[in-house]
């Protein structure tokens, strides 16, 4: 699973200072984990270009219908298109 958010700094997003979800630590994508350690990966949408995951949760985005700027629509689409099987969008 991968959590994506629109701003580069996690603390400036909907998750704020959250460091754990469902008993699992939030770890930035790309940070190595010790063998056997489970975690939920997170990353900004723009840094996730070219990545994909079975399940993606996009957090802190505006409803797509309210996006009028092309850049905002592109960012929304780029985040949503990272999901292979399951996509959840948490508007913020």
PyMOL Python script that loads the backbone (N, CA, C, O; Angstrom):
from pymol import cmd

cmd.read_pdbstr("""\
ATOM      1  N   UNK A   1       0.846  -1.168   0.000  1.00  0.00           N
ATOM      2  CA  UNK A   1       0.000   0.000   0.000  1.00  0.00           C
ATOM      3  C   UNK A   1       0.895   1.235   0.000  1.00  0.00           C
ATOM      4  O   UNK A   1       1.986   1.238   0.570  1.00  0.00           O
ATOM      5  N   UNK A   2       0.406   2.271  -0.648  1.00  0.00           N
ATOM      6  CA  UNK A   2       1.147   3.519  -0.756  1.00  0.00           C
ATOM      7  C   UNK A   2       0.182   4.667  -0.492  1.00  0.00           C
ATOM      8  O   UNK A   2      -0.896   4.721  -1.085  1.00  0.00           O
ATOM      9  N   UNK A   3       0.560   5.581   0.390  1.00  0.00           N
ATOM     10  CA  UNK A   3      -0.232   6.776   0.646  1.00  0.00           C
ATOM     11  C   UNK A   3       0.439   7.934  -0.081  1.00  0.00           C
ATOM     12  O   UNK A   3       1.638   8.167   0.073  1.00  0.00           O
ATOM     13  N   UNK A   4      -0.346   8.654  -0.874  1.00  0.00           N
ATOM     14  CA  UNK A   4       0.166   9.798  -1.630  1.00  0.00           C
ATOM     15  C   UNK A   4      -0.549  11.067  -1.182  1.00  0.00           C
ATOM     16  O   UNK A   4      -1.721  11.027  -0.807  1.00  0.00           O
ATOM     17  N   UNK A   5       0.150  12.180  -1.222  1.00  0.00           N
ATOM     18  CA  UNK A   5      -0.406  13.459  -0.808  1.00  0.00           C
ATOM     19  C   UNK A   5       0.161  14.549  -1.716  1.00  0.00           C
ATOM     20  O   UNK A   5       1.225  14.371  -2.307  1.00  0.00           O
ATOM     21  N   UNK A   6      -0.554  15.693  -1.831  1.00  0.00           N
ATOM     22  CA  UNK A   6      -0.166  16.698  -2.819  1.00  0.00           C
ATOM     23  C   UNK A   6       1.079  17.511  -2.491  1.00  0.00           C
ATOM     24  O   UNK A   6       1.755  17.962  -3.416  1.00  0.00           O
ATOM     25  N   UNK A   7       1.411  17.718  -1.239  1.00  0.00           N
ATOM     26  CA  UNK A   7       2.564  18.554  -0.892  1.00  0.00           C
ATOM     27  C   UNK A   7       3.760  17.689  -0.524  1.00  0.00           C
ATOM     28  O   UNK A   7       3.603  16.567  -0.044  1.00  0.00           O
ATOM     29  N   UNK A   8       4.946  18.216  -0.752  1.00  0.00           N
ATOM     30  CA  UNK A   8       6.168  17.454  -0.497  1.00  0.00           C
ATOM     31  C   UNK A   8       6.343  17.117   0.981  1.00  0.00           C
ATOM     32  O   UNK A   8       6.769  16.008   1.305  1.00  0.00           O
ATOM     33  N   UNK A   9       6.031  18.032   1.874  1.00  0.00           N
ATOM     34  CA  UNK A   9       6.224  17.827   3.311  1.00  0.00           C
ATOM     35  C   UNK A   9       4.980  17.169   3.906  1.00  0.00           C
ATOM     36  O   UNK A   9       3.898  17.755   3.881  1.00  0.00           O
ATOM     37  N   UNK A  10       5.129  15.962   4.438  1.00  0.00           N
ATOM     38  CA  UNK A  10       4.002  15.217   5.009  1.00  0.00           C
ATOM     39  C   UNK A  10       3.279  16.030   6.077  1.00  0.00           C
ATOM     40  O   UNK A  10       2.052  15.977   6.163  1.00  0.00           O
ATOM     41  N   UNK A  11       4.021  16.785   6.894  1.00  0.00           N
ATOM     42  CA  UNK A  11       3.405  17.554   7.986  1.00  0.00           C
ATOM     43  C   UNK A  11       2.471  18.647   7.485  1.00  0.00           C
ATOM     44  O   UNK A  11       1.610  19.100   8.239  1.00  0.00           O
ATOM     45  N   UNK A  12       2.613  19.086   6.235  1.00  0.00           N
ATOM     46  CA  UNK A  12       1.752  20.126   5.673  1.00  0.00           C
ATOM     47  C   UNK A  12       0.558  19.536   4.936  1.00  0.00           C
ATOM     48  O   UNK A  12      -0.142  20.249   4.217  1.00  0.00           O
ATOM     49  N   UNK A  13       0.327  18.264   5.104  1.00  0.00           N
ATOM     50  CA  UNK A  13      -0.766  17.568   4.450  1.00  0.00           C
ATOM     51  C   UNK A  13      -1.795  17.115   5.467  1.00  0.00           C
ATOM     52  O   UNK A  13      -1.652  17.373   6.662  1.00  0.00           O
ATOM     53  N   UNK A  14      -2.816  16.450   5.002  1.00  0.00           N
ATOM     54  CA  UNK A  14      -3.917  16.003   5.837  1.00  0.00           C
ATOM     55  C   UNK A  14      -3.448  15.111   6.990  1.00  0.00           C
ATOM     56  O   UNK A  14      -4.056  15.128   8.060  1.00  0.00           O
ATOM     57  N   UNK A  15      -2.392  14.342   6.795  1.00  0.00           N
ATOM     58  CA  UNK A  15      -1.894  13.449   7.844  1.00  0.00           C
ATOM     59  C   UNK A  15      -1.133  14.186   8.939  1.00  0.00           C
ATOM     60  O   UNK A  15      -0.959  13.646  10.032  1.00  0.00           O
ATOM     61  N   UNK A  16      -0.686  15.384   8.676  1.00  0.00           N
ATOM     62  CA  UNK A  16      -0.001  16.185   9.688  1.00  0.00           C
ATOM     63  C   UNK A  16       1.184  15.467  10.298  1.00  0.00           C
ATOM     64  O   UNK A  16       2.070  15.002   9.581  1.00  0.00           O
ATOM     65  N   UNK A  17       1.206  15.375  11.608  1.00  0.00           N
ATOM     66  CA  UNK A  17       2.311  14.743  12.323  1.00  0.00           C
ATOM     67  C   UNK A  17       2.083  13.259  12.583  1.00  0.00           C
ATOM     68  O   UNK A  17       2.794  12.657  13.388  1.00  0.00           O
ATOM     69  N   UNK A  18       1.115  12.671  11.922  1.00  0.00           N
ATOM     70  CA  UNK A  18       0.809  11.249  12.105  1.00  0.00           C
ATOM     71  C   UNK A  18       2.036  10.412  11.710  1.00  0.00           C
ATOM     72  O   UNK A  18       2.595  10.598  10.629  1.00  0.00           O
ATOM     73  N   UNK A  19       2.439   9.516  12.568  1.00  0.00           N
ATOM     74  CA  UNK A  19       3.594   8.656  12.310  1.00  0.00           C
ATOM     75  C   UNK A  19       3.218   7.183  12.266  1.00  0.00           C
ATOM     76  O   UNK A  19       4.068   6.334  11.999  1.00  0.00           O
ATOM     77  N   UNK A  20       1.946   6.871  12.526  1.00  0.00           N
ATOM     78  CA  UNK A  20       1.504   5.483  12.567  1.00  0.00           C
ATOM     79  C   UNK A  20       0.038   5.407  12.143  1.00  0.00           C
ATOM     80  O   UNK A  20      -0.764   6.273  12.494  1.00  0.00           O
ATOM     81  N   UNK A  21      -0.304   4.362  11.385  1.00  0.00           N
ATOM     82  CA  UNK A  21      -1.686   4.077  10.996  1.00  0.00           C
ATOM     83  C   UNK A  21      -1.940   2.591  11.182  1.00  0.00           C
ATOM     84  O   UNK A  21      -1.132   1.759  10.768  1.00  0.00           O
ATOM     85  N   UNK A  22      -3.060   2.262  11.802  1.00  0.00           N
ATOM     86  CA  UNK A  22      -3.451   0.864  12.014  1.00  0.00           C
ATOM     87  C   UNK A  22      -2.333   0.046  12.662  1.00  0.00           C
ATOM     88  O   UNK A  22      -2.164  -1.138  12.373  1.00  0.00           O
ATOM     89  N   UNK A  23      -1.582   0.693  13.535  1.00  0.00           N
ATOM     90  CA  UNK A  23      -0.514  -0.004  14.243  1.00  0.00           C
ATOM     91  C   UNK A  23       0.765  -0.187  13.447  1.00  0.00           C
ATOM     92  O   UNK A  23       1.708  -0.815  13.929  1.00  0.00           O
ATOM     93  N   UNK A  24       0.812   0.349  12.239  1.00  0.00           N
ATOM     94  CA  UNK A  24       2.019   0.243  11.411  1.00  0.00           C
ATOM     95  C   UNK A  24       2.650   1.618  11.253  1.00  0.00           C
ATOM     96  O   UNK A  24       1.941   2.614  11.112  1.00  0.00           O
ATOM     97  N   UNK A  25       3.976   1.681  11.277  1.00  0.00           N
ATOM     98  CA  UNK A  25       4.629   2.975  11.108  1.00  0.00           C
ATOM     99  C   UNK A  25       4.493   3.494   9.675  1.00  0.00           C
ATOM    100  O   UNK A  25       4.478   2.720   8.717  1.00  0.00           O
ATOM    101  N   UNK A  26       4.394   4.814   9.549  1.00  0.00           N
ATOM    102  CA  UNK A  26       4.447   5.459   8.237  1.00  0.00           C
ATOM    103  C   UNK A  26       5.912   5.709   7.903  1.00  0.00           C
ATOM    104  O   UNK A  26       6.634   6.339   8.675  1.00  0.00           O
ATOM    105  N   UNK A  27       6.342   5.213   6.757  1.00  0.00           N
ATOM    106  CA  UNK A  27       7.737   5.345   6.349  1.00  0.00           C
ATOM    107  C   UNK A  27       7.771   5.875   4.924  1.00  0.00           C
ATOM    108  O   UNK A  27       7.067   5.370   4.050  1.00  0.00           O
ATOM    109  N   UNK A  28       8.588   6.890   4.692  1.00  0.00           N
ATOM    110  CA  UNK A  28       8.690   7.449   3.352  1.00  0.00           C
ATOM    111  C   UNK A  28       9.182   6.394   2.369  1.00  0.00           C
ATOM    112  O   UNK A  28      10.089   5.619   2.675  1.00  0.00           O
ATOM    113  N   UNK A  29       8.582   6.374   1.198  1.00  0.00           N
ATOM    114  CA  UNK A  29       8.968   5.428   0.161  1.00  0.00           C
ATOM    115  C   UNK A  29      10.448   5.638  -0.156  1.00  0.00           C
ATOM    116  O   UNK A  29      10.904   6.772  -0.303  1.00  0.00           O
ATOM    117  N   UNK A  30      11.179   4.556  -0.256  1.00  0.00           N
ATOM    118  CA  UNK A  30      12.600   4.618  -0.572  1.00  0.00           C
ATOM    119  C   UNK A  30      13.505   4.450   0.638  1.00  0.00           C
ATOM    120  O   UNK A  30      14.684   4.127   0.491  1.00  0.00           O
ATOM    121  N   UNK A  31      12.960   4.669   1.843  1.00  0.00           N
ATOM    122  CA  UNK A  31      13.749   4.459   3.063  1.00  0.00           C
ATOM    123  C   UNK A  31      13.812   2.959   3.323  1.00  0.00           C
ATOM    124  O   UNK A  31      12.768   2.314   3.420  1.00  0.00           O
ATOM    125  N   UNK A  32      15.006   2.390   3.438  1.00  0.00           N
ATOM    126  CA  UNK A  32      15.121   0.947   3.646  1.00  0.00           C
ATOM    127  C   UNK A  32      14.528   0.516   4.992  1.00  0.00           C
ATOM    128  O   UNK A  32      14.629   1.224   5.994  1.00  0.00           O
ATOM    129  N   UNK A  33      13.912  -0.656   4.982  1.00  0.00           N
ATOM    130  CA  UNK A  33      13.371  -1.255   6.204  1.00  0.00           C
ATOM    131  C   UNK A  33      14.189  -2.493   6.557  1.00  0.00           C
ATOM    132  O   UNK A  33      14.756  -3.154   5.687  1.00  0.00           O
ATOM    133  N   UNK A  34      14.236  -2.788   7.845  1.00  0.00           N
ATOM    134  CA  UNK A  34      14.881  -4.018   8.273  1.00  0.00           C
ATOM    135  C   UNK A  34      14.048  -5.200   7.787  1.00  0.00           C
ATOM    136  O   UNK A  34      12.836  -5.082   7.610  1.00  0.00           O
ATOM    137  N   UNK A  35      14.688  -6.314   7.576  1.00  0.00           N
ATOM    138  CA  UNK A  35      14.007  -7.518   7.101  1.00  0.00           C
ATOM    139  C   UNK A  35      12.864  -7.897   8.036  1.00  0.00           C
ATOM    140  O   UNK A  35      13.035  -7.954   9.254  1.00  0.00           O
ATOM    141  N   UNK A  36      11.701  -8.153   7.452  1.00  0.00           N
ATOM    142  CA  UNK A  36      10.539  -8.587   8.219  1.00  0.00           C
ATOM    143  C   UNK A  36       9.721  -7.468   8.839  1.00  0.00           C
ATOM    144  O   UNK A  36       8.668  -7.733   9.419  1.00  0.00           O
ATOM    145  N   UNK A  37      10.176  -6.221   8.733  1.00  0.00           N
ATOM    146  CA  UNK A  37       9.444  -5.089   9.297  1.00  0.00           C
ATOM    147  C   UNK A  37       8.357  -4.657   8.316  1.00  0.00           C
ATOM    148  O   UNK A  37       8.626  -4.450   7.133  1.00  0.00           O
ATOM    149  N   UNK A  38       7.137  -4.523   8.813  1.00  0.00           N
ATOM    150  CA  UNK A  38       6.026  -4.060   7.987  1.00  0.00           C
ATOM    151  C   UNK A  38       5.798  -2.584   8.253  1.00  0.00           C
ATOM    152  O   UNK A  38       5.930  -2.114   9.383  1.00  0.00           O
ATOM    153  N   UNK A  39       5.452  -1.852   7.188  1.00  0.00           N
ATOM    154  CA  UNK A  39       5.200  -0.417   7.313  1.00  0.00           C
ATOM    155  C   UNK A  39       4.286   0.013   6.176  1.00  0.00           C
ATOM    156  O   UNK A  39       4.117  -0.699   5.186  1.00  0.00           O
ATOM    157  N   UNK A  40       3.708   1.183   6.338  1.00  0.00           N
ATOM    158  CA  UNK A  40       2.919   1.801   5.271  1.00  0.00           C
ATOM    159  C   UNK A  40       3.787   2.887   4.654  1.00  0.00           C
ATOM    160  O   UNK A  40       4.260   3.785   5.351  1.00  0.00           O
ATOM    161  N   UNK A  41       3.990   2.801   3.366  1.00  0.00           N
ATOM    162  CA  UNK A  41       4.847   3.748   2.655  1.00  0.00           C
ATOM    163  C   UNK A  41       4.046   4.993   2.280  1.00  0.00           C
ATOM    164  O   UNK A  41       2.851   4.914   1.998  1.00  0.00           O
ATOM    165  N   UNK A  42       4.719   6.138   2.282  1.00  0.00           N
ATOM    166  CA  UNK A  42       4.075   7.386   1.855  1.00  0.00           C
ATOM    167  C   UNK A  42       5.042   8.187   0.994  1.00  0.00           C
ATOM    168  O   UNK A  42       6.258   7.999   1.049  1.00  0.00           O
ATOM    169  N   UNK A  43       4.467   9.088   0.192  1.00  0.00           N
ATOM    170  CA  UNK A  43       5.263   9.895  -0.725  1.00  0.00           C
ATOM    171  C   UNK A  43       4.375  10.977  -1.307  1.00  0.00           C
ATOM    172  O   UNK A  43       3.159  10.804  -1.392  1.00  0.00           O
ATOM    173  N   UNK A  44       4.965  12.089  -1.708  1.00  0.00           N
ATOM    174  CA  UNK A  44       4.164  13.117  -2.380  1.00  0.00           C
ATOM    175  C   UNK A  44       3.799  12.623  -3.781  1.00  0.00           C
ATOM    176  O   UNK A  44       4.511  11.808  -4.369  1.00  0.00           O
ATOM    177  N   UNK A  45       2.707  13.117  -4.292  1.00  0.00           N
ATOM    178  CA  UNK A  45       2.232  12.689  -5.611  1.00  0.00           C
ATOM    179  C   UNK A  45       3.283  12.968  -6.677  1.00  0.00           C
ATOM    180  O   UNK A  45       3.554  12.107  -7.514  1.00  0.00           O
ATOM    181  N   UNK A  46       3.874  14.147  -6.661  1.00  0.00           N
ATOM    182  CA  UNK A  46       4.850  14.492  -7.692  1.00  0.00           C
ATOM    183  C   UNK A  46       6.086  13.600  -7.652  1.00  0.00           C
ATOM    184  O   UNK A  46       6.671  13.310  -8.697  1.00  0.00           O
ATOM    185  N   UNK A  47       6.486  13.166  -6.478  1.00  0.00           N
ATOM    186  CA  UNK A  47       7.656  12.291  -6.374  1.00  0.00           C
ATOM    187  C   UNK A  47       7.321  10.844  -6.731  1.00  0.00           C
ATOM    188  O   UNK A  47       8.228  10.031  -6.911  1.00  0.00           O
ATOM    189  N   UNK A  48       6.048  10.516  -6.835  1.00  0.00           N
ATOM    190  CA  UNK A  48       5.629   9.146  -7.137  1.00  0.00           C
ATOM    191  C   UNK A  48       5.533   8.875  -8.634  1.00  0.00           C
ATOM    192  O   UNK A  48       5.116   7.790  -9.039  1.00  0.00           O
ATOM    193  N   UNK A  49       5.907   9.830  -9.443  1.00  0.00           N
ATOM    194  CA  UNK A  49       5.824   9.649 -10.892  1.00  0.00           C
ATOM    195  C   UNK A  49       6.604   8.401 -11.300  1.00  0.00           C
ATOM    196  O   UNK A  49       7.773   8.249 -10.947  1.00  0.00           O
ATOM    197  N   UNK A  50       5.957   7.523 -12.035  1.00  0.00           N
ATOM    198  CA  UNK A  50       6.582   6.292 -12.491  1.00  0.00           C
ATOM    199  C   UNK A  50       6.419   5.117 -11.542  1.00  0.00           C
ATOM    200  O   UNK A  50       6.734   3.985 -11.911  1.00  0.00           O
ATOM    201  N   UNK A  51       5.938   5.355 -10.333  1.00  0.00           N
ATOM    202  CA  UNK A  51       5.724   4.277  -9.364  1.00  0.00           C
ATOM    203  C   UNK A  51       4.292   3.766  -9.456  1.00  0.00           C
ATOM    204  O   UNK A  51       3.411   4.441  -9.990  1.00  0.00           O
ATOM    205  N   UNK A  52       4.074   2.577  -8.933  1.00  0.00           N
ATOM    206  CA  UNK A  52       2.711   2.076  -8.777  1.00  0.00           C
ATOM    207  C   UNK A  52       2.675   1.153  -7.570  1.00  0.00           C
ATOM    208  O   UNK A  52       3.712   0.724  -7.062  1.00  0.00           O
ATOM    209  N   UNK A  53       1.471   0.857  -7.126  1.00  0.00           N
ATOM    210  CA  UNK A  53       1.281  -0.032  -5.983  1.00  0.00           C
ATOM    211  C   UNK A  53      -0.072  -0.711  -6.150  1.00  0.00           C
ATOM    212  O   UNK A  53      -0.958  -0.182  -6.821  1.00  0.00           O
ATOM    213  N   UNK A  54      -0.229  -1.873  -5.545  1.00  0.00           N
ATOM    214  CA  UNK A  54      -1.527  -2.559  -5.621  1.00  0.00           C
ATOM    215  C   UNK A  54      -2.631  -1.687  -5.044  1.00  0.00           C
ATOM    216  O   UNK A  54      -3.712  -1.589  -5.626  1.00  0.00           O
ATOM    217  N   UNK A  55      -2.370  -1.052  -3.908  1.00  0.00           N
ATOM    218  CA  UNK A  55      -3.354  -0.188  -3.266  1.00  0.00           C
ATOM    219  C   UNK A  55      -2.737   1.181  -3.033  1.00  0.00           C
ATOM    220  O   UNK A  55      -1.610   1.297  -2.552  1.00  0.00           O
ATOM    221  N   UNK A  56      -3.494   2.219  -3.383  1.00  0.00           N
ATOM    222  CA  UNK A  56      -3.041   3.594  -3.199  1.00  0.00           C
ATOM    223  C   UNK A  56      -4.149   4.375  -2.500  1.00  0.00           C
ATOM    224  O   UNK A  56      -5.323   4.274  -2.857  1.00  0.00           O
ATOM    225  N   UNK A  57      -3.753   5.153  -1.503  1.00  0.00           N
ATOM    226  CA  UNK A  57      -4.673   6.083  -0.852  1.00  0.00           C
ATOM    227  C   UNK A  57      -4.134   7.484  -1.121  1.00  0.00           C
ATOM    228  O   UNK A  57      -3.018   7.819  -0.723  1.00  0.00           O
ATOM    229  N   UNK A  58      -4.930   8.286  -1.793  1.00  0.00           N
ATOM    230  CA  UNK A  58      -4.569   9.672  -2.067  1.00  0.00           C
ATOM    231  C   UNK A  58      -5.282  10.523  -1.025  1.00  0.00           C
ATOM    232  O   UNK A  58      -6.508  10.483  -0.926  1.00  0.00           O
ATOM    233  N   UNK A  59      -4.527  11.290  -0.248  1.00  0.00           N
ATOM    234  CA  UNK A  59      -5.118  12.074   0.843  1.00  0.00           C
ATOM    235  C   UNK A  59      -4.892  13.567   0.631  1.00  0.00           C
ATOM    236  O   UNK A  59      -3.865  13.994   0.104  1.00  0.00           O
ATOM    237  N   UNK A  60      -5.893  14.352   1.062  1.00  0.00           N
ATOM    238  CA  UNK A  60      -5.740  15.800   1.085  1.00  0.00           C
ATOM    239  C   UNK A  60      -5.908  16.507  -0.239  1.00  0.00           C
ATOM    240  O   UNK A  60      -5.415  17.622  -0.408  1.00  0.00           O
ATOM    241  N   UNK A  61      -6.591  15.887  -1.181  1.00  0.00           N
ATOM    242  CA  UNK A  61      -6.823  16.530  -2.469  1.00  0.00           C
ATOM    243  C   UNK A  61      -8.236  17.111  -2.503  1.00  0.00           C
ATOM    244  O   UNK A  61      -9.119  16.653  -1.778  1.00  0.00           O
ATOM    245  N   UNK A  62      -8.442  18.110  -3.339  1.00  0.00           N
ATOM    246  CA  UNK A  62      -9.770  18.687  -3.540  1.00  0.00           C
ATOM    247  C   UNK A  62     -10.580  17.749  -4.436  1.00  0.00           C
ATOM    248  O   UNK A  62      -9.995  16.979  -5.198  1.00  0.00           O
ATOM    249  N   UNK A  63     -11.897  17.797  -4.363  1.00  0.00           N
ATOM    250  CA  UNK A  63     -12.713  16.983  -5.276  1.00  0.00           C
ATOM    251  C   UNK A  63     -12.351  17.302  -6.731  1.00  0.00           C
ATOM    252  O   UNK A  63     -12.173  18.467  -7.086  1.00  0.00           O
ATOM    253  N   UNK A  64     -12.245  16.284  -7.557  1.00  0.00           N
ATOM    254  CA  UNK A  64     -11.809  16.489  -8.933  1.00  0.00           C
ATOM    255  C   UNK A  64     -12.694  17.494  -9.663  1.00  0.00           C
ATOM    256  O   UNK A  64     -12.190  18.318 -10.426  1.00  0.00           O
ATOM    257  N   UNK A  65     -14.000  17.437  -9.442  1.00  0.00           N
ATOM    258  CA  UNK A  65     -14.936  18.327 -10.132  1.00  0.00           C
ATOM    259  C   UNK A  65     -14.676  19.800  -9.807  1.00  0.00           C
ATOM    260  O   UNK A  65     -15.056  20.676 -10.584  1.00  0.00           O
ATOM    261  N   UNK A  66     -14.035  20.082  -8.673  1.00  0.00           N
ATOM    262  CA  UNK A  66     -13.775  21.475  -8.299  1.00  0.00           C
ATOM    263  C   UNK A  66     -12.436  21.990  -8.820  1.00  0.00           C
ATOM    264  O   UNK A  66     -12.135  23.175  -8.677  1.00  0.00           O
ATOM    265  N   UNK A  67     -11.642  21.127  -9.413  1.00  0.00           N
ATOM    266  CA  UNK A  67     -10.323  21.538  -9.906  1.00  0.00           C
ATOM    267  C   UNK A  67     -10.466  22.226 -11.253  1.00  0.00           C
ATOM    268  O   UNK A  67     -10.973  21.634 -12.206  1.00  0.00           O
ATOM    269  N   UNK A  68     -10.025  23.463 -11.336  1.00  0.00           N
ATOM    270  CA  UNK A  68     -10.158  24.219 -12.585  1.00  0.00           C
ATOM    271  C   UNK A  68      -8.819  24.418 -13.289  1.00  0.00           C
ATOM    272  O   UNK A  68      -8.787  24.642 -14.499  1.00  0.00           O
ATOM    273  N   UNK A  69      -7.733  24.342 -12.560  1.00  0.00           N
ATOM    274  CA  UNK A  69      -6.411  24.501 -13.174  1.00  0.00           C
ATOM    275  C   UNK A  69      -5.929  23.159 -13.713  1.00  0.00           C
ATOM    276  O   UNK A  69      -6.090  22.122 -13.069  1.00  0.00           O
ATOM    277  N   UNK A  70      -5.344  23.195 -14.885  1.00  0.00           N
ATOM    278  CA  UNK A  70      -4.819  21.985 -15.505  1.00  0.00           C
ATOM    279  C   UNK A  70      -3.773  21.291 -14.654  1.00  0.00           C
ATOM    280  O   UNK A  70      -3.742  20.062 -14.597  1.00  0.00           O
ATOM    281  N   UNK A  71      -2.912  22.057 -13.990  1.00  0.00           N
ATOM    282  CA  UNK A  71      -1.869  21.470 -13.138  1.00  0.00           C
ATOM    283  C   UNK A  71      -2.477  20.678 -11.985  1.00  0.00           C
ATOM    284  O   UNK A  71      -1.987  19.602 -11.641  1.00  0.00           O
ATOM    285  N   UNK A  72      -3.551  21.214 -11.383  1.00  0.00           N
ATOM    286  CA  UNK A  72      -4.206  20.524 -10.275  1.00  0.00           C
ATOM    287  C   UNK A  72      -4.870  19.235 -10.750  1.00  0.00           C
ATOM    288  O   UNK A  72      -4.817  18.216 -10.062  1.00  0.00           O
ATOM    289  N   UNK A  73      -5.495  19.281 -11.925  1.00  0.00           N
ATOM    290  CA  UNK A  73      -6.115  18.080 -12.490  1.00  0.00           C
ATOM    291  C   UNK A  73      -5.061  17.030 -12.811  1.00  0.00           C
ATOM    292  O   UNK A  73      -5.268  15.842 -12.565  1.00  0.00           O
ATOM    293  N   UNK A  74      -3.938  17.465 -13.355  1.00  0.00           N
ATOM    294  CA  UNK A  74      -2.844  16.548 -13.680  1.00  0.00           C
ATOM    295  C   UNK A  74      -2.307  15.877 -12.410  1.00  0.00           C
ATOM    296  O   UNK A  74      -2.081  14.667 -12.399  1.00  0.00           O
ATOM    297  N   UNK A  75      -2.103  16.659 -11.342  1.00  0.00           N
ATOM    298  CA  UNK A  75      -1.608  16.105 -10.087  1.00  0.00           C
ATOM    299  C   UNK A  75      -2.579  15.079  -9.530  1.00  0.00           C
ATOM    300  O   UNK A  75      -2.162  14.010  -9.086  1.00  0.00           O
ATOM    301  N   UNK A  76      -3.868  15.389  -9.547  1.00  0.00           N
ATOM    302  CA  UNK A  76      -4.898  14.455  -9.073  1.00  0.00           C
ATOM    303  C   UNK A  76      -4.833  13.155  -9.881  1.00  0.00           C
ATOM    304  O   UNK A  76      -4.799  12.064  -9.312  1.00  0.00           O
ATOM    305  N   UNK A  77      -4.816  13.283 -11.199  1.00  0.00           N
ATOM    306  CA  UNK A  77      -4.773  12.106 -12.071  1.00  0.00           C
ATOM    307  C   UNK A  77      -3.501  11.302 -11.843  1.00  0.00           C
ATOM    308  O   UNK A  77      -3.543  10.072 -11.803  1.00  0.00           O
ATOM    309  N   UNK A  78      -2.372  11.986 -11.694  1.00  0.00           N
ATOM    310  CA  UNK A  78      -1.109  11.275 -11.501  1.00  0.00           C
ATOM    311  C   UNK A  78      -1.147  10.453 -10.213  1.00  0.00           C
ATOM    312  O   UNK A  78      -0.662   9.322 -10.189  1.00  0.00           O
ATOM    313  N   UNK A  79      -1.712  11.002  -9.155  1.00  0.00           N
ATOM    314  CA  UNK A  79      -1.834  10.253  -7.909  1.00  0.00           C
ATOM    315  C   UNK A  79      -2.771   9.069  -8.051  1.00  0.00           C
ATOM    316  O   UNK A  79      -2.454   7.960  -7.620  1.00  0.00           O
ATOM    317  N   UNK A  80      -3.930   9.307  -8.660  1.00  0.00           N
ATOM    318  CA  UNK A  80      -4.936   8.248  -8.806  1.00  0.00           C
ATOM    319  C   UNK A  80      -4.456   7.126  -9.722  1.00  0.00           C
ATOM    320  O   UNK A  80      -4.808   5.965  -9.515  1.00  0.00           O
ATOM    321  N   UNK A  81      -3.675   7.455 -10.709  1.00  0.00           N
ATOM    322  CA  UNK A  81      -3.244   6.441 -11.684  1.00  0.00           C
ATOM    323  C   UNK A  81      -2.098   5.562 -11.181  1.00  0.00           C
ATOM    324  O   UNK A  81      -1.666   4.662 -11.902  1.00  0.00           O
ATOM    325  N   UNK A  82      -1.599   5.793  -9.981  1.00  0.00           N
ATOM    326  CA  UNK A  82      -0.544   4.945  -9.407  1.00  0.00           C
ATOM    327  C   UNK A  82      -1.099   3.619  -8.898  1.00  0.00           C
ATOM    328  O   UNK A  82      -0.336   2.682  -8.663  1.00  0.00           O
ATOM    329  N   UNK A  83      -2.426   3.525  -8.723  1.00  0.00           N
ATOM    330  CA  UNK A  83      -3.047   2.318  -8.166  1.00  0.00           C
ATOM    331  C   UNK A  83      -3.229   1.250  -9.235  1.00  0.00           C
ATOM    332  O   UNK A  83      -3.751   1.522 -10.316  1.00  0.00           O
ATOM    333  N   UNK A  84      -2.792   0.028  -8.924  1.00  0.00           N
ATOM    334  CA  UNK A  84      -3.001  -1.104  -9.827  1.00  0.00           C
ATOM    335  C   UNK A  84      -4.378  -1.730  -9.628  1.00  0.00           C
ATOM    336  O   UNK A  84      -5.044  -2.068 -10.606  1.00  0.00           O
ATOM    337  N   UNK A  85      -4.818  -1.891  -8.369  1.00  0.00           N
ATOM    338  CA  UNK A  85      -6.081  -2.585  -8.098  1.00  0.00           C
ATOM    339  C   UNK A  85      -7.053  -1.796  -7.247  1.00  0.00           C
ATOM    340  O   UNK A  85      -8.258  -1.828  -7.500  1.00  0.00           O
ATOM    341  N   UNK A  86      -6.564  -1.094  -6.252  1.00  0.00           N
ATOM    342  CA  UNK A  86      -7.450  -0.437  -5.310  1.00  0.00           C
ATOM    343  C   UNK A  86      -7.038   1.015  -5.136  1.00  0.00           C
ATOM    344  O   UNK A  86      -5.869   1.315  -4.898  1.00  0.00           O
ATOM    345  N   UNK A  87      -8.010   1.915  -5.258  1.00  0.00           N
ATOM    346  CA  UNK A  87      -7.761   3.334  -5.073  1.00  0.00           C
ATOM    347  C   UNK A  87      -8.756   3.895  -4.076  1.00  0.00           C
ATOM    348  O   UNK A  87      -9.957   3.654  -4.190  1.00  0.00           O
ATOM    349  N   UNK A  88      -8.264   4.639  -3.102  1.00  0.00           N
ATOM    350  CA  UNK A  88      -9.127   5.376  -2.173  1.00  0.00           C
ATOM    351  C   UNK A  88      -8.667   6.821  -2.213  1.00  0.00           C
ATOM    352  O   UNK A  88      -7.469   7.103  -2.203  1.00  0.00           O
ATOM    353  N   UNK A  89      -9.629   7.736  -2.260  1.00  0.00           N
ATOM    354  CA  UNK A  89      -9.327   9.166  -2.268  1.00  0.00           C
ATOM    355  C   UNK A  89      -9.987   9.780  -1.034  1.00  0.00           C
ATOM    356  O   UNK A  89     -11.195   9.658  -0.832  1.00  0.00           O
ATOM    357  N   UNK A  90      -9.170  10.442  -0.214  1.00  0.00           N
ATOM    358  CA  UNK A  90      -9.653  11.123   0.975  1.00  0.00           C
ATOM    359  C   UNK A  90      -9.479  12.622   0.706  1.00  0.00           C
ATOM    360  O   UNK A  90      -8.372  13.159   0.739  1.00  0.00           O
ATOM    361  N   UNK A  91     -10.602  13.267   0.442  1.00  0.00           N
ATOM    362  CA  UNK A  91     -10.546  14.682   0.120  1.00  0.00           C
ATOM    363  C   UNK A  91     -10.242  15.494   1.358  1.00  0.00           C
ATOM    364  O   UNK A  91     -10.635  15.125   2.465  1.00  0.00           O
ATOM    365  N   UNK A  92      -9.544  16.593   1.174  1.00  0.00           N
ATOM    366  CA  UNK A  92      -9.189  17.393   2.343  1.00  0.00           C
ATOM    367  C   UNK A  92      -9.190  18.859   2.071  1.00  0.00           C
ATOM    368  O   UNK A  92      -8.909  19.654   2.967  1.00  0.00           O
TER     369      UNK A  92
END
""", "prot")
cmd.dss("prot")
cmd.show_as("cartoon", "prot")
cmd.util.cbc("prot")
cmd.orient("prot")
